[in-house]
Amino acid sequence: MTRIVGEVMTREVVEARRDTSFKEVARLLDRHRISGLPVVDHDDKVVGVVSETDLIRRQAAAGAGRGRAGGFPRPASRRSGRRSADPAAAVTAGDLMSSPAVTVHPEQRVADAARVMERHRVDRLPVVDEEDRLIGIATRRDLLRVFLRTDEEIRRDVTDGILTRAPGLPPGAVTVSVRDGVVRLRGRLERRGDVPVTVRLAWRVDGVVGVVSELTFRVDDVAADDAAVDRRHLGVRPAR
């Protein structure tokens, strides 16, 4: 029902080393038509990410430096875990990269990876194993693939998920239809409290963009529970 990063990531990764030159990074980005790539060390562990934005920032800084006395600015020492203190001095991937890199593991849910990507405002996430070695990369396009699933695929997964996970639900109690990723649930459940559980199960399926519930129920267990709470709050004891 729910896809993980390892199922959508790109396994053939274009990468750079710390000492890869500025021009070679630019060539790699252009040749493979990508906007960024991970930087790895001698043990294939991810140490950073370099993007087109990093290259442009460096060129802009270098252009501004031409007007200073003495021509180009002198190289400045790099700060650990950051970009070069002076972008114009960056001449290798190690100087240009953003570090530390924001990474994910292949068993993480696609939805969780998307939240990480949005929180850190990055366009790609290197995928690493338990030893932080690079095994793939997940881009925004990779994560969006879950929304390219057909309505029939979504309907089938929602139906299977509800039947196998909703407690005590008889076959045929809920019918599922899907149009443009929006799931519509119809049917009658035993208890009112089962309605939100069933809706949540539908939302968990990859590719779902909305859920419309037309579910009814036979027993209002929620109202009964609320009445019991009210009686306890008022100090009313049930009659014996």
N, C-alpha and C positions, 0 to 999 in steps of 0.2 A: 504493500500500500504506500509506504513512504520510502522514497528513494534516498540513498546516501551519496556522499560526495564521490566515493570510489566508482559509482556507476555512471557518473556524468562527466568526470574530469577528463582532460586531455592527457594521454599518457606519454606521447612524444613531445618532450619539452625542449624548447630552445633555451639554452642557459649561457651564462657568462661566468668567468672566473674573476677574482679580485683584480688581476693584472690585465684583463682584457681592455684594449685601448678604446678611447672615446669613439674613434672612427669605426672600429670593428663592431662596437655596440650598435652604432647607427646603421651599419650595413646589415646586421642581423635583424634589426627591427624592420628595415625596408624589405629585405629579401623574403622574410617570412610573413610580412604584412601583419605584424603584431604591434601593440602599443607599449609593451613592457615585457621584462623577463627576469627570472630569479638569478641571483648571484650565489654561487656555491664555492665551498673551499675544497681542498685536496681530497677530503673524505666525502664529498657530495652532500655535505650538510649546508642548508640554506643560511646564508649570512646577511642577505639583503635583497632588495628588488630595485631595479633601475627601469625607468620609464621614459617615454618621449618627453614628458614634462621636465624630467631631470636634465635631459640633454638641452632642451630649449632654455632652461634657466641658466645653464652654464654658458651657452652662447650669448645670451642677453647680458650676463655679467661681464663676459670677455669683451663684448662690444662697448660697454660703458667704460671699461678700463682703458681702452685705447686713447681716450681723451685725457688721461691723467699724465702727470709729469713722469717721464721715464718710460712711457709706453705701457706695456702690459703689466699688471700687478704681479708682485712676486708671490710664489706659492706659499700658502699658509698651511700650518700643520692641521691634520684632521682631528676632530674631536671624536672620542670613542662613542660608537653607537649613534652617530649623527652623520649628516652630510658634511662635505668639506666646509670648513669655516668660511672660506672664500670660494664661491661656486666657480669663479673664473679660473681657479687653480686646479680644478678637477680634470684629470687627463686619463683616468682609468675607471673601470666599473666600480672598483672599491671606493674611489673618491666620489663618484656620482650617486651611488645607491642610497636608498633610504634603509636604515637599519636601526633596530632589529626588524626582520620581516614579520608580517602578520601571516601566520600559517594555519592550516587545518589538517585534520586527519581523515583518512578515507572512510572511516566508519561513522563520521558525523553526518547528521541529517542535512539535506540540501537547504531546508528552511533555516537551520541554525547557521550554516555557512553564509547564507544571504544576509542574516542579521549581523554577522561579524563584518562582512564586506561593507554594509551600510554604516555601521558604527564607526569603522575606521576610515571610511570614505576612500576605499581602494577599488580598483577595477579588476584585480586578479588576486588569487590566493594560492601560493605554493602549497601543494599537498605533500605531507611528509609522513614517514613511518615512525615507529616508536623510538627510533634513534635519531630523529630529525633529519633523515636523509631524504632528498627529493625523489618523489616517485610519480609526480604529476602536477598539473596546474588546473585550477578551476577559475574560469572567467565568468563575467556577468552573462555572457551568451550561453555558457555551459549550464549555469544555474537556471536560466530561463527556459531550457529545453523541457522542463517538466510541464510547462504551460502549453506545449505543442502537442500534448497527448489528445487523442480523439475523444469525443463525447462518449463513444461506446466503451473505450478503455476505462474511462473514469466511472461510468455507470457500473461496469462489471466490478471494479474494485470497491466502490461504495457498497454495492449490494453484498459482496462477499464479506466485507469488513463488518457490516451491520449484523449479518446472520451469524457470523462466527464469534463476535465479541459482545454484542448486546445480550445481557442476561435474560434468559427465559423467553426469548422472542421466537414465536412459532413461524415456520416458513410461510411466506406470503403475507405476513402482517404488515409489512412496509413495502411499497412500490417506489422505485427510483427512476427518475427521468433526468436527463442532462441535456442542456442546450447551451452551447458556447461556454462551457465550463461551469455554468450555474446549475446546481443540483436542486431538484425539487423532490421533497419527501411527502408521501401520502400514506395514510393508514391509521389504524387504531392500536394503541399500545395498552398494556394492562394498567400501568400506573403513570400518573402525571410526571413523577420524578424521572421516568425513563426517557422523556422527550428530550431534555437537554443533553443527556448522555448520547442518544442516537444522533443528534445534530453535531455534537463534537466529533463523533466517529466519522461522519461525512467530511467534516472540515479537514481531517487528518490526511485525507487522500491527496497525493500530489496532483496538481493540475486544477484543483477546485478553486474557483474564483468567487463563489458565492453559494449560500445554502438557503433555500426557501422551505420552511417547514409548514406543512398543512396537516400535521399529525394531531390526532385526538387521543383521548385516554378514557379508560373505563372507571378507574378509581382515582380520586384526588387525594393521594397520600400526602401531598405537600400541605394542603389545607388542614388535614388531620394532625400532622406534626405541629403546625403552627398553633392549633387550638390546644394541644397538649402543653406546649411551652407557655401559652397564656395562662392556663390553669395553674401551672406550677408557680408562675410569677405572682399570681394573685393568692397563692396559698390554698387553692381549692383542691381537696382530695377527691379522687374518684369514688363514687358510691360503691359499697360492697353488698 
